[in-house]
Amino acid sequence: MSKRDELIVKYAADLKDKCGVSADMDLLTKVVIGCGPSIYNADSSTVSGTDEKELATVKNNFLIKKLGLSDGADLDKGIDAVIEKYGRSNRSKYRAVVYYLLAVHFKKESVYK
Protein backbone atom coordinates (compact mmCIF):
# COMPACT_ATOMS: atom_id res chain seq x y z
CA MET A 1 0.00 0.00 0.00
CA SER A 2 1.38 3.40 -0.97
CA LYS A 3 1.80 6.26 1.48
CA ARG A 4 -1.10 8.09 -0.18
CA ASP A 5 -3.35 5.01 0.12
CA GLU A 6 -2.46 4.74 3.82
CA LEU A 7 -3.39 8.40 4.31
CA ILE A 8 -6.71 7.93 2.47
CA VAL A 9 -7.59 5.07 4.86
CA LYS A 10 -6.61 7.28 7.82
CA TYR A 11 -8.75 10.17 6.51
CA ALA A 12 -11.74 7.86 5.94
CA ALA A 13 -11.41 6.64 9.54
CA ASP A 14 -11.27 10.26 10.74
CA LEU A 15 -14.44 11.07 8.79
CA LYS A 16 -16.23 8.08 10.31
CA ASP A 17 -14.95 8.38 13.90
CA LYS A 18 -14.84 12.14 14.39
CA CYS A 19 -17.48 13.42 11.97
CA GLY A 20 -19.92 10.50 11.76
CA VAL A 21 -19.63 10.56 7.97
CA SER A 22 -19.32 7.48 5.81
CA ALA A 23 -16.84 8.60 3.14
CA ASP A 24 -17.42 8.37 -0.59
CA MET A 25 -14.00 6.77 -1.21
CA ASP A 26 -13.87 7.87 -4.85
CA LEU A 27 -14.46 11.51 -3.89
CA LEU A 28 -12.08 11.31 -0.92
CA THR A 29 -9.33 9.88 -3.15
CA LYS A 30 -9.79 12.72 -5.65
CA VAL A 31 -9.73 15.35 -2.88
CA VAL A 32 -6.52 13.83 -1.50
CA ILE A 33 -4.92 13.84 -4.96
CA GLY A 34 -6.04 17.47 -5.34
CA CYS A 35 -4.22 18.39 -2.12
CA GLY A 36 -0.95 17.41 -3.78
CA PRO A 37 2.23 17.15 -1.73
CA SER A 38 0.78 19.14 1.19
CA ILE A 39 -0.61 15.92 2.71
CA TYR A 40 2.92 14.62 3.32
CA ASN A 41 4.09 17.64 5.34
CA ALA A 42 3.22 17.66 9.05
CA ASP A 43 2.36 21.37 9.09
CA SER A 44 0.52 21.72 5.78
CA SER A 45 -1.41 18.44 6.14
CA THR A 46 -3.56 19.95 8.91
CA VAL A 47 -5.79 22.99 9.22
CA SER A 48 -5.94 25.12 12.35
CA GLY A 49 -9.57 25.88 13.11
CA THR A 50 -8.60 28.92 15.18
CA ASP A 51 -6.07 30.59 12.87
CA GLU A 52 -7.93 33.29 10.93
CA LYS A 53 -5.12 33.58 8.38
CA GLU A 54 -5.23 29.85 7.65
CA LEU A 55 -9.02 29.82 7.39
CA ALA A 56 -8.80 32.74 4.94
CA THR A 57 -6.36 30.67 2.86
CA VAL A 58 -8.80 27.73 2.85
CA LYS A 59 -11.56 30.11 1.78
CA ASN A 60 -9.57 31.79 -1.01
CA ASN A 61 -7.53 28.89 -2.36
CA PHE A 62 -10.04 26.08 -1.99
CA LEU A 63 -13.58 27.43 -1.88
CA ILE A 64 -13.16 30.31 -4.31
CA LYS A 65 -10.36 29.15 -6.66
CA LYS A 66 -10.88 25.36 -6.65
CA LEU A 67 -14.63 25.03 -6.12
CA GLY A 68 -15.50 28.25 -7.95
CA LEU A 69 -17.72 29.67 -5.22
CA SER A 70 -18.39 33.40 -4.85
CA ASP A 71 -16.99 35.18 -1.82
CA GLY A 72 -19.56 35.90 0.85
CA ALA A 73 -20.64 35.30 4.43
CA ASP A 74 -22.00 31.86 3.50
CA LEU A 75 -18.41 30.67 2.86
CA ASP A 76 -17.38 31.64 6.39
CA LYS A 77 -20.49 29.94 7.77
CA GLY A 78 -19.68 26.80 5.78
CA ILE A 79 -16.11 26.71 7.08
CA ASP A 80 -17.41 27.26 10.62
CA ALA A 81 -19.95 24.43 10.23
CA VAL A 82 -17.26 22.04 8.97
CA ILE A 83 -14.86 22.95 11.81
CA GLU A 84 -17.72 22.43 14.27
CA LYS A 85 -18.58 19.05 12.72
CA TYR A 86 -14.93 17.93 12.83
CA GLY A 87 -14.76 19.02 16.48
CA ARG A 88 -13.28 22.31 17.62
CA SER A 89 -11.35 20.56 20.39
CA ASN A 90 -9.80 18.12 17.91
CA ARG A 91 -6.28 19.49 17.43
CA SER A 92 -5.35 17.74 14.20
CA LYS A 93 -7.89 18.51 11.53
CA TYR A 94 -6.56 16.96 8.35
CA ARG A 95 -6.65 19.29 5.35
CA ALA A 96 -8.02 16.56 3.04
CA VAL A 97 -10.86 15.80 5.48
CA VAL A 98 -11.73 19.49 5.84
CA TYR A 99 -11.71 19.91 2.04
CA TYR A 100 -13.84 16.79 1.60
CA LEU A 101 -16.39 18.07 4.12
CA LEU A 102 -16.41 21.50 2.48
CA ALA A 103 -16.95 20.02 -0.99
CA VAL A 104 -19.90 17.99 0.34
CA HIS A 105 -21.25 20.93 2.39
CA PHE A 106 -21.35 23.20 -0.66
CA LYS A 107 -22.55 20.35 -2.93
CA LYS A 108 -19.52 20.79 -5.20
CA GLU A 109 -18.57 17.11 -5.50
CA SER A 110 -18.95 17.53 -9.27
CA VAL A 111 -15.68 19.51 -9.33
CA TYR A 112 -13.91 16.20 -8.68
CA LYS A 113 -15.90 14.01 -11.09
C-alpha positions as CSV (number, residue, x, y, z in Angstrom):
1,M,0.0,0.0,0.0
2,S,1.4,3.4,-1.0
3,K,1.8,6.3,1.5
4,R,-1.1,8.1,-0.2
5,D,-3.4,5.0,0.1
6,E,-2.5,4.7,3.8
7,L,-3.4,8.4,4.3
8,I,-6.7,7.9,2.5
9,V,-7.6,5.1,4.9
10,K,-6.6,7.3,7.8
11,Y,-8.7,10.2,6.5
12,A,-11.7,7.9,5.9
13,A,-11.4,6.6,9.5
14,D,-11.3,10.3,10.7
15,L,-14.4,11.1,8.8
16,K,-16.2,8.1,10.3
17,D,-14.9,8.4,13.9
18,K,-14.8,12.1,14.4
19,C,-17.5,13.4,12.0
20,G,-19.9,10.5,11.8
21,V,-19.6,10.6,8.0
22,S,-19.3,7.5,5.8
23,A,-16.8,8.6,3.1
24,D,-17.4,8.4,-0.6
25,M,-14.0,6.8,-1.2
26,D,-13.9,7.9,-4.8
27,L,-14.5,11.5,-3.9
28,L,-12.1,11.3,-0.9
29,T,-9.3,9.9,-3.2
30,K,-9.8,12.7,-5.7
31,V,-9.7,15.3,-2.9
32,V,-6.5,13.8,-1.5
33,I,-4.9,13.8,-5.0
34,G,-6.0,17.5,-5.3
35,C,-4.2,18.4,-2.1
36,G,-0.9,17.4,-3.8
37,P,2.2,17.1,-1.7
38,S,0.8,19.1,1.2
39,I,-0.6,15.9,2.7
40,Y,2.9,14.6,3.3
41,N,4.1,17.6,5.3
42,A,3.2,17.7,9.1
43,D,2.4,21.4,9.1
44,S,0.5,21.7,5.8
45,S,-1.4,18.4,6.1
46,T,-3.6,19.9,8.9
47,V,-5.8,23.0,9.2
48,S,-5.9,25.1,12.4
49,G,-9.6,25.9,13.1
50,T,-8.6,28.9,15.2
51,D,-6.1,30.6,12.9
52,E,-7.9,33.3,10.9
53,K,-5.1,33.6,8.4
54,E,-5.2,29.9,7.6
55,L,-9.0,29.8,7.4
56,A,-8.8,32.7,4.9
57,T,-6.4,30.7,2.9
58,V,-8.8,27.7,2.9
59,K,-11.6,30.1,1.8
60,N,-9.6,31.8,-1.0
61,N,-7.5,28.9,-2.4
62,F,-10.0,26.1,-2.0
63,L,-13.6,27.4,-1.9
64,I,-13.2,30.3,-4.3
65,K,-10.4,29.1,-6.7
66,K,-10.9,25.4,-6.6
67,L,-14.6,25.0,-6.1
68,G,-15.5,28.3,-8.0
69,L,-17.7,29.7,-5.2
70,S,-18.4,33.4,-4.9
71,D,-17.0,35.2,-1.8
72,G,-19.6,35.9,0.9
73,A,-20.6,35.3,4.4
74,D,-22.0,31.9,3.5
75,L,-18.4,30.7,2.9
76,D,-17.4,31.6,6.4
77,K,-20.5,29.9,7.8
78,G,-19.7,26.8,5.8
79,I,-16.1,26.7,7.1
80,D,-17.4,27.3,10.6
81,A,-19.9,24.4,10.2
82,V,-17.3,22.0,9.0
83,I,-14.9,23.0,11.8
84,E,-17.7,22.4,14.3
85,K,-18.6,19.0,12.7
86,Y,-14.9,17.9,12.8
87,G,-14.8,19.0,16.5
88,R,-13.3,22.3,17.6
89,S,-11.3,20.6,20.4
90,N,-9.8,18.1,17.9
91,R,-6.3,19.5,17.4
92,S,-5.3,17.7,14.2
93,K,-7.9,18.5,11.5
94,Y,-6.6,17.0,8.3
95,R,-6.7,19.3,5.3
96,A,-8.0,16.6,3.0
97,V,-10.9,15.8,5.5
98,V,-11.7,19.5,5.8
99,Y,-11.7,19.9,2.0
100,Y,-13.8,16.8,1.6
101,L,-16.4,18.1,4.1
102,L,-16.4,21.5,2.5
103,A,-16.9,20.0,-1.0
104,V,-19.9,18.0,0.3
105,H,-21.3,20.9,2.4
106,F,-21.3,23.2,-0.7
107,K,-22.5,20.3,-2.9
108,K,-19.5,20.8,-5.2
109,E,-18.6,17.1,-5.5
110,S,-19.0,17.5,-9.3
111,V,-15.7,19.5,-9.3
112,Y,-13.9,16.2,-8.7
113,K,-15.9,14.0,-11.1
